[in-house]
C-alpha cells in the first residue's frame, strides 16, 4: 500500500495497527457477517474503545512531531535527546499495538471460523482492488521522494569532500528506507500472511509483526538523526538556517 502523501516522520510515527492487524476489516465485516444483534453490538463496543485509543494516540503523535521538529531546527541537539524522544515515541506506539492485539484476539474469539473466513475473503478482494489502483500512480509518487531536495541542498553547502560524501550516503540510505516504510503495510502482509490471516494467532505472534515494523522505524529514525549530527557539526553557522528548513519540511 503506497502512502503517497505522508512525510517520513509521519511514517516513523505511524500508529495504525487497525490496518495492519485487520481491525478495520473486522469493523466492516461484522456489519455483514455477524447475525446475532447482541454479539454485533458487543463487538462494535470493543472496537469503538480501541478507536478512542487511536484518537488519543494521534494527539500524542502530533505533540511528539512538534518536539522532534524543534530538535531538528536547533543546532545543538544531542544524540541522547534524539534517543530519549524515540524511546518515548516507541513506548507510546507499543502501547497502542498491544491494545490492537488484545482487541483483535478478543473479537476473533467471539466469531466463528466461517465468519472470519468471509471477512478475510472480503479483505483480500479489497486489497486486490486497492493494489490495482495504487499501481497506476506508484511510479509517479515514488519520484516524489522528500530527500531529493535535501540532496541538492547538501551539495550546495560549503562542506569538505568527505563530509559531503558521508551526508549523501546517509541520504541515499534514507531514500531506500523511506521507500520501505511507504510500502510497509503491503510488505508486512506478504511476510506475515499466515499470522495475520490465522484466527487463532496469539499476542506473542502478533508482536513479532509489530517488532519487525518497529525495527524499520528505528533504523530510519537514527539514520536521519545521524545525518543531523553530521551536518550540525560541519555546516557553517551562516548556512544552518538553510539546512534547518530542509529538516523542518520532513517533520511538518
C-alpha positions in Angstrom: 0.0 0.0 0.0 1.7 3.2 -1.2 1.4 6.0 1.3 1.9 8.7 -1.2 1.4 12.0 0.7 2.9 11.0 4.0 6.1 12.7 5.3 8.9 10.5 6.5 8.2 11.4 10.1 4.6 10.6 9.8 5.7 7.2 8.7 8.1 6.9 11.5 5.3 7.8 13.9 2.7 5.8 12.1 0.1 4.5 14.5 -2.3 2.4 12.5 -2.3 -1.1 13.9 -6.0 -1.2 13.0 -4.9 -1.5 9.4 -2.1 -4.0 9.9 -3.9 -6.3 12.3 -7.2 -6.1 10.4 -9.2 -4.1 13.0 -10.6 -2.1 10.1 -11.6 -5.3 8.3 -13.3 -6.5 11.4 -15.2 -3.3 11.9 -16.5 -3.5 8.4 -17.0 -7.3 8.4 -19.2 -7.5 11.5 -21.8 -5.4 9.8 -22.4 -8.1 7.1 -21.2 -11.3 8.7 -22.5 -11.2 12.3 -26.2 -12.1 12.5 -26.6 -12.0 16.3 -27.5 -8.4 17.2 -26.3 -8.6 20.8 -22.9 -10.0 19.7 -22.6 -7.4 17.0 -23.3 -4.7 19.5 -20.7 -6.1 21.9 -18.0 -6.3 19.2 -18.8 -2.8 18.0 -18.3 -1.6 21.5 -14.9 -3.2 21.8 -13.7 -1.8 18.6 -15.1 1.7 19.5 -13.0 1.6 22.7 -9.9 0.8 20.7 -10.7 3.6 18.2 -10.8 6.0 21.2 -7.2 4.9 22.0 -6.2 5.5 18.4 -7.6 9.1 18.6 -5.7 9.7 21.8 -2.6 8.3 20.3 -2.8 10.6 17.3 -2.9 13.6 19.7 0.2 12.3 21.4 1.8 11.8 18.0 1.1 15.4 17.0 2.9 16.6 20.1 5.9 14.3 19.5 6.2 15.6 16.0 6.4 19.1 17.3 9.1 18.0 19.8 11.1 16.3 17.0 10.8 19.4 14.8 12.3 21.5 17.5 15.2 19.1 17.9 16.0 19.3 14.2 15.7 23.0 13.9 18.1 23.6 16.8 21.8 23.3 16.0 22.8 21.9 19.5 20.6 18.8 19.8 22.5 15.7 21.1 22.2 12.1 20.2 20.9 11.4 23.7 18.0 13.8 23.1 17.0 12.0 19.9 17.3 8.7 21.7 15.1 9.8 24.6 12.4 11.1 22.3 12.5 7.9 20.1 12.1 5.7 23.2 9.1 7.8 24.2 7.6 7.6 20.7 8.2 3.8 20.6 6.7 3.3 24.0 3.5 5.1 23.1 3.2 3.2 19.8 3.8 -0.2 21.5 1.0 0.6 24.0 -1.4 1.1 21.1 -0.1 -2.0 19.3 -0.7 -4.1 22.4 -4.3 -2.8 22.6 -4.7 -3.7 18.9 -3.6 -7.3 19.6 -5.9 -7.6 22.6 -8.9 -6.2 20.7 -8.3 -8.5 17.7 -7.9 -11.6 19.9 -11.0 -10.7 22.0 -13.2 -10.1 18.9 -12.0 -13.1 17.0 -12.7 -15.3 20.0 -16.4 -14.3 19.7 -16.9 -15.1 16.0 -16.9 -18.4 14.1 -14.3 -19.7 11.6 -16.8 -19.3 8.8 -17.4 -15.6 9.7 -13.7 -15.0 9.9 -13.2 -16.7 6.6 -15.8 -14.5 5.0 -14.2 -11.4 6.5 -10.7 -12.4 5.2 -12.1 -13.1 1.7 -13.7 -9.7 1.5 -10.4 -8.1 2.8 -8.4 -9.9 0.1 -10.8 -8.6 -2.6 -10.4 -5.1 -1.2 -6.6 -5.4 -1.2 -6.5 -6.6 -4.9 -8.6 -3.6 -5.9 -6.5 -1.2 -3.9 -3.3 -2.5 -5.3 -4.6 -2.2 -8.8 -5.5 1.4 -8.1 -2.1 2.2 -6.4 -0.1 0.6 -9.2 -1.3 3.3 -11.6 0.3 6.0 -9.6 3.1 4.2 -7.7 5.9 5.2 -10.1 4.8 8.8 -10.2 4.6 9.1 -6.4 7.9 7.3 -5.8 9.6 10.1 -7.8 8.5 12.5 -5.1 11.0 11.2 -2.5 11.4 14.1 0.0 15.2 13.7 0.1 15.7 14.8 -3.5 15.7 18.5 -2.5 17.7 17.7 0.6 20.4 16.1 -1.5 20.7 19.2 -3.7 20.9 21.4 -0.6 23.7 19.4 0.8 25.7 19.6 -2.4 25.4 23.4 -2.4 26.8 23.7 1.1 30.4 24.6 2.0 31.5 21.2 3.1 34.7 19.3 2.7 34.6 16.4 0.2 34.5 13.6 2.8 31.8 15.2 4.9 29.6 15.9 1.9 30.0 12.3 0.7 29.1 11.0 4.2 26.0 13.2 4.2 25.0 12.0 0.7 25.5 8.3 1.8 23.1 8.9 4.7 20.5 10.5 2.3 20.8 7.6 -0.1 20.1 5.2 2.7 17.2 7.3 3.9 15.7 7.2 0.3 15.7 3.4 0.5 14.3 3.3 4.0 11.6 5.8 3.1 10.5 3.6 0.2 10.4 0.6 2.6 8.2 2.5 5.0 5.9 3.7 2.3 5.1 0.0 1.4 5.3 -1.4 4.9 1.6 -2.5 5.2 1.8 -4.4 1.9 5.2 -5.8 2.7 4.3 -6.9 6.2 1.2 -8.7 5.0 3.2 -10.6 2.5 5.8 -11.5 5.0 3.4 -12.5 7.8 0.3 -13.5 5.9 -0.1 -16.8 7.9 -0.1 -15.0 11.2 -2.3 -12.1 10.0 -4.9 -14.4 8.5 -4.9 -17.0 11.3 -7.9 -16.6 13.6 -6.0 -18.1 16.5 -2.8 -16.1 16.3 -1.5 -15.3 19.8 -0.4 -11.9 21.2 3.2 -13.1 21.0 2.9 -14.0 17.3 1.2 -10.6 16.5 4.0 -8.9 18.5 6.6 -10.4 16.1 4.9 -8.4 13.3 4.9 -5.2 15.3 8.6 -5.6 16.2 9.6 -6.1 12.6 7.9 -2.9 11.7 9.3 -1.0 14.7 12.8 -2.1 13.7 12.2 -0.4 10.3 11.2 2.8 12.0 14.1 2.7 14.4 16.7 2.3 11.6 15.2 5.2 9.6 14.9 7.4 12.7 18.5 7.1 13.7 19.8 7.3 10.1 18.1 10.7 10.0 19.4 11.8 13.4 22.9 10.7 12.4 22.6 12.9 9.3 21.6 15.8 11.5 24.5 15.3 13.9 26.9 15.2 11.0 25.6 18.4 9.5 25.2 20.3 12.7 28.9 19.8 13.4 30.1 20.7 10.0 27.8 23.2 8.4 28.9 26.8 8.8 26.6 28.8 11.1 25.7 31.1 8.2 24.2 28.2 6.3 22.4 26.4 9.1 19.1 28.0 8.5 19.0 26.5 5.0 19.6 23.0 6.4 17.1 23.5 9.3 14.4 24.4 6.8 15.0 21.1 5.0 14.8 19.1 8.2 11.6 21.0 9.1 10.0 20.0 5.9 10.4 16.4 6.8 8.7 16.8 10.2 5.8 19.1 9.2 
